[in-house]
């Protein structure tokens, strides 16, 4: 398969109309056919089910916010709306689905809530089964209250991990038939503002990106109780970079050899080599995203390419990835897509 289908979640404050679709042609080594896949208000984050049958997008509906379910056409990637679940308040900023498509969870930066939904057999969403409001704050001026930025499943799917930028906490919930119950809390350094997490394929190590301190936190994960322990903090920007930088996304290669971290402000992706015994990271290089404010990026299913979304310059950038060294090489810049935030591929 040389043509891989991807999706971009966007803000719809200016020119964007919703969720966009594109093609990565691995033979031609270029991004093609960017087009609107679904009209939706502020679908900033999307996720694709493991079997490629469904896409779930956070969304705004008038004064309400929630999540919208779509079925995916296996051949064309076209989206068909199934239903949505929304409640009063701002839309969530993150959404995840478990491997058997039975449970969808969202995190809400503004309302402090993590919400869990059970799905129907056709992939549509039932009303929320678990809604958890959080409390707390931190020393940074942006930590006046909880800001839930991520909710997703641990590799064993026994737990849901919720990340609170506002109170520097990584909270683990046990999950049973969609119902969440607090299991463990890990606290990062005060004022670091944790944002996103990715797990090593071995299920033992995890990597948290901090937005406020621009670091990757290396954690060891204990699957017996859902707890985390810190092993390392490593910066994502040069020591002499004095302008504002907000850490963005963190992803790991499928072979677990390299971790990638996004920087908004420095406008780069930092590359790290993973020690397979300790999980600790060694810095490799920074690569410019050739655009402004890289909100997210994704490694394609072959592992040979990386696509970054530059929110403020309304572009995507395509890189080739050396699977031996982890290094990135720019192939294509200025691929137009309006207000891009999140980028995801169909699974292969």
Order of alpha helices (4+ residues) and beta strands (2+ residues): beta-beta-beta-beta-beta-beta-beta-beta-beta-beta-beta-beta-beta-beta-beta-beta-beta-beta-beta-beta-beta-beta-beta-beta-beta-beta-beta-beta
